């Protein structure tokens, strides 16, 4: 999270991927990867990782409207889904 908060997107994504590989907080890590991709403007990967977070049991809906990391996704037609 420190990497994410320090806007070191690529390093944060790699760290969250490592966490998933180790079986640590897979849902939350997937969600944070989605946030990282959203911040980078990679909407396809962001939506892919939001789905993975949801599939891993993370309650995505509780964060969608308030997390400004996802601002880049709100204008996309897939957002409504």
LODREN-991767 format. One record per residue (C-alpha): residue in one letter; x, y, z. Coordinates in steps of 0.2 Angstrom, whole numbers, padded with zeros to 4 digits, always signed. Layout:
AXYZ/...
END
This chain:
X+0000+0000+0000/X+0015+0012+0003/X+0020+0010-0015/X+0002+0013-0021/X+0000+0028-0010/X+0017+0035-0016/X+0010+0034-0033/X+0023+0021-0038/X+0010+0011-0049/X+0021-0002-0058/X+0030-0007-0042/X+0013-0007-0032/X+0005-0018-0045/X+0020-0030-0044/X+0019-0031-0025/X+0001-0034-0025/X+0004-0048-0038/X+0017-0056-0027/X+0004-0055-0013/X-0008-0065-0023/X+0005-0077-0028/X+0008-0080-0009/X-0010-0082-0006/X-0011-0066+0005/X-0027-0055+0004/X-0031-0060-0014/X-0047-0050-0016/X-0040-0034-0008/X-0024-0036-0018/X-0034-0039-0034/X-0044-0023-0031/X-0028-0013-0028/X-0021-0019-0044/X-0037-0013-0053/X-0034+0004-0045/X-0016+0004-0051/X-0022+0000-0069/X-0035+0013-0068/X-0023+0026-0062/X-0012+0022-0077/X-0026+0024-0089/X-0027+0005-0093/X-0046+0003-0092/X-0046-0015-0099/X-0034-0022-0086/X-0043-0012-0073/X-0060-0019-0077/X-0051-0037-0078/X-0044-0035-0060/X-0060-0028-0053/X-0069-0044-0059/X-0055-0054-0051/X-0057-0045-0035/X-0075-0049-0035/X-0072-0067-0039/X-0060-0068-0025/X-0074-0062-0013/X-0069-0044-0011/X-0084-0033-0009/X-0080-0021-0024/X-0097-0012-0023/X-0093-0004-0006/X-0079+0006-0015/X-0085+0010-0032/X-0093+0026-0029/X-0080+0033-0016/X-0063+0027-0022/X-0055+0041-0033/X-0042+0029-0039/X-0056+0023-0051/X-0061+0040-0058/X-0054+0035-0075/X-0067+0021-0076/X-0083+0030-0073/X-0085+0037-0090/X-0083+0020-0098/X-0099+0011-0103/X-0093-0005-0094/X-0094+0005-0077/X-0113+0003-0076/X-0111-0016-0076/
END
